[in-house]
Amino acid sequence: MATRAPQRSARTSPERALPDQGELVRVGEQARDFEFTSADFARIRELIHRSAGISLSDHKRDMAYSRLARRLRARGLDTFKQYLDLLEAENDPAEWEAFTNALTTNLTAFFREAHHFPILADFVPRRAQPVSVWCSAASTGEEPYSIAMTLIEALGESGARQASVLATDIDTQVLAKAEAGMYQFDQVKHLSPERLKRFFLKGTGAHAGMVKVRPEVRAMVRFEQLNLTDRDYQLRSQFDAIFCRNVMIYFDKPTQAQVLARFEPLMKSGGLLFAGHSENFTYVTQAFKLRGQTVYELTRDATGVRTPSRAPASAAHHTTGGVTV
Ligand SMILES: C[S@@+](CC[C@H](N)C(=O)[O-])C[C@H]1O[C@@H](n2cnc3c(N)ncnc32)[C@H](O)[C@@H]1O
């Protein structure tokens, strides 16, 4: 595949290319280095839906442009069409990874949606030990570390040492950051002084203004890449709790239903599923029943028999989940 260095002045729209006067763009629109057509955007939407289950809505067009323009520059390409042709033709896993990483949204925070953590703290001491928790859209690590900290608070240092947190995400870049466990102090300043002291080390010198999650907390968390839309997650153990927060919102309803069906056999009897604030699985599945604010419980007992669910799957059209983002 022949590639050329990006030409910043190569613009195809005649009314935009006015070399003597600079570029004219519509009010409120940014100047663009690369031609980006509706067909390109439609293709991007199709590809990211196919590879990661993500439904990109119309208003993500500028975001898609700016994030993928970096890939065009990195590959020395002139047009989005060239880039998308290359992506599909070469089947290069590294480029697919970069494409996916570019289009994920990774917003997260320590103890985000704080009401979930006391529920987890109350739940885990009542479970057969050691407990295991899966954080299935871990992003940059704040969520799985918050889970590990909660396990330490609930089980004590020695109890928590047996416990484990599996933290997965599709995005390899955020996983690398998560594994490093380094954050700006600003990201933890809302935590109590007790939590700060117990769970973080303060950076000095070149790391002033940063904090690092203490090694004993990091040791409880194992990071791995996992695509929730894969048919087989290759996970051979079961979990007491699964956190799947603020990721299903990016998936359409059939994808949500498939993911929930894959969670079911991975959950120990009576296990809890934690969802994000705007995610509602009630009408997507019968396998989990709503137990509290965005917390679901598996409707299967130890013998594998399902306990009656309150939500009929036939009401599937009433859901608020499955919106595009
Ligand atoms: C908005 S963040 C939510 C992070 C965290 N769960 C929270 O609630 O703070 C969504 C995460 O889902 C991940 N993601 C998107 N599609 C995914 C997929 N198909 N499989 C696994 N993770 C995915 C993104 O990479 C991103 O890190």
The ligand as a Gaussian input file, in Angstrom:
#p B3LYP/6-31G(d) Opt

LIG

0 1
 C      -17.553000       5.581000      29.736000
 S      -16.345000       4.362000      30.112000
 C      -17.009000       3.727000      31.615000
 C      -15.924000       3.367000      32.596000
 C      -16.421000       2.824000      33.936000
 N      -17.127000       1.575000      33.783000
 C      -17.268000       3.823000      34.657000
 O      -18.495000       3.658000      34.720000
 O      -16.728000       4.808000      35.170000
 C      -16.762000       3.101000      28.920000
 C      -15.660000       2.072000      28.723000
 O      -16.191000       0.983000      27.968000
 C      -15.177000       0.505000      27.116000
 N      -15.777000      -0.251000      26.006000
 C      -16.451000       0.212000      24.921000
 N      -16.815000      -0.796000      24.121000
 C      -16.383000      -1.940000      24.718000
 C      -16.456000      -3.326000      24.368000
 N      -17.044000      -3.739000      23.234000
 N      -15.900000      -4.219000      25.203000
 C      -15.283000      -3.816000      26.356000
 N      -15.165000      -2.529000      26.727000
 C      -15.726000      -1.595000      25.924000
 C      -14.463000       1.776000      26.662000
 O      -13.169000       1.503000      26.175000
 C      -14.474000       2.613000      27.939000
 O      -13.285000       2.478000      28.656000

